[in-house]
Amino acid sequence: MASKIQMPAPLCLIENRDRKLVVHQEALQVLSGIHQPVVVVAIVGLYRTGKSYLMNKLAGKNSGFPLGSTVQANTKGIWMWCVPYPDRPDQTLVLLDTEGLGDVEKGDTQNDSWIFALAVLLSSTLVYNSMSTIDQHAMDQLHYVTELTERIKSKSSPEKNLEALEDSAEYVRFFPVFIWAVRDFTLQLELNGQPCTQDEYLENALKLKKGNSHEVQLFNLPRECIRLFFPTRKCFIFDRPTNRKNLRRLEEMEERELEPDFVEQASQFCRHVYKTSKPKTIPGGHVITGRLLANLVETYVDTIRSGGVPCMENAVLALAQIENSAAVLEATGRYVELMDQTLKLPTETLQELLDIHAKCEDEALKVFMARAFKDDKQQFQAELTRALVQKKEAYCRRNEVESSKRCKALLMRLSKELEDRINQVFYSRPGGYQDYLNDLRMVEVRYTQESGKGVMAEAELEQFFKDKEAVGRAILQSDEALTQKEKEAEEARVRAEAAERESELQKQHQAMLEQKMEDQRRSHEANIQHLMQKLEEDRKKQLEEQDKMVEAKLREQKTMLEAGFQKHANQLNDQINQLRKESEDLRKPSWLSSLLDAASVVLSLVIPGLAGKAVAVVSQFFKRL
């Protein structure tokens, strides 16, 4: 189980090898084995600033991530440690420790930018680690945040070219919560001579300057990026953990050997991360599992290696293709598993099989809906429906075959004496025809009394009688006790009985066809019902996402207005209005009904007998609701 994951030490997830990023398969395999939602906490910052210590603390260990995020001088990149989430048994905590940014020995800052961008893309909580104080020098070192729109695209083909900050709403949909950790803080925590909180200290450092000069723009840019890209922010300050001489052996030191204030600050930091961090999601609110995170890692790194820019929209579509295909296979497998466990062939009636099929189909749809996402055109749901129709028909055929086998074996056993008498010419005598009829009817009576024959009982009995027609006619014609007129009358009676049996068989066949048609209508409604629930859940997630964005934008707008930045406030107002319009459209009943109408047509095309009747079926479905 994913909650019992045992990962004694971190693994390199993405190696920075010769200025190229390489994904390590061993780490991917670990991620792929996690089927739970993952909370991803990544830390970035300058090299040798104690990032690894904080990540080890989050893992509940004193050591693990090597200091400086290196095992060897040439092993760089992003390291991963998956651990059970404290007090959340249904989630897994994935810690990502990145190589130090700004290492002069590398001589190339390109990979630093990509490492920072990947940390943003992969995490649900991003910790930026810096030293001493948040001043202009610290802001200058955080220039990576101003390059995010060059390293990350929200959409593959935006409708219009917006400036990065104007388009920030799209990035907020998938950017992580931001925590600024200030290490070795030695100043008094106060503003204008008054004590302040850590968060107030951060917000004061992020204040913008008025003016249009180049210097002001350079001053404001990183601050604007942080404010708009990361509307949910938190700040933690840390005293120096120990004297400079002992820093080298920090991993080996017990907590009692460290500065008490630092130990308490680290504990507060961990408690906050544990309490507030959310599972990683993608636009639309779909929660990411370890398996999906592994796919995202490969997708992003492959894009970067090929010279492209990671695009969230493309990544989500690629992820949806992979996950939805897997969802079809998983749901189909679950259906077969349940059918094989429940179904005992042959069933007495077709309806018995269809009732079992309905229950198993319902479970399969639940499995599919729980895993699938962004199946906007119901391509994969239709694929599942087609597969389940084929599986059901295969079970129906097997049911008929098993029933036929059992009926034929039963008739062979019950008619053995009859067959022996026919072979011994027992009935070729005066009055033999009546004896033959009596024996034949006795076989029929005993056959009828037997249970467990299945759906082919009448058809096999009818075939049995057909096979005996020639024999019966020969015995009738050879019976000298009967007159010619009596023989003609008997032949007429036999033909009438055969016609009646054939008619009954046709009625039974028609009834079975109607049962199948009714099951197809039921199946279509079940698909629509499950889809409606899925769409409602998706709509709820999207509305929650929209509301959070509007709330964050309103807070930022208020701050901008209070500071006198009318232009920025107006830009935010445009974004807020657009988000509210999107929310209003989502809340309209027509949003759901139009999607269900389109889906109904698609799904009806793969269910035999329903093509062209989709709108009527959905209309009746909604009336019943």
Helices and strands as residue ranges (DSSP letters): G 2-4, E 11-17, E 20-23, H 25-32, E 38-45, H 51-58, G 67-69, E 77-84, E 92-98, H 110-122, E 125-131, H 136-141, G 143-147, H 148-151, H 168-172, E 177-183, E 190-191, E 194-195, H 198-205, H 214-229, E 233-237, G 244-252, G 255-257, H 260-276, E 281-282, E 286-287, H 290-305, H 312-342, H 350-371, H 379-414, H 416-423, H 432-449, H 457-478, H 484-563, H 566-587, H 589-604, H 614-624
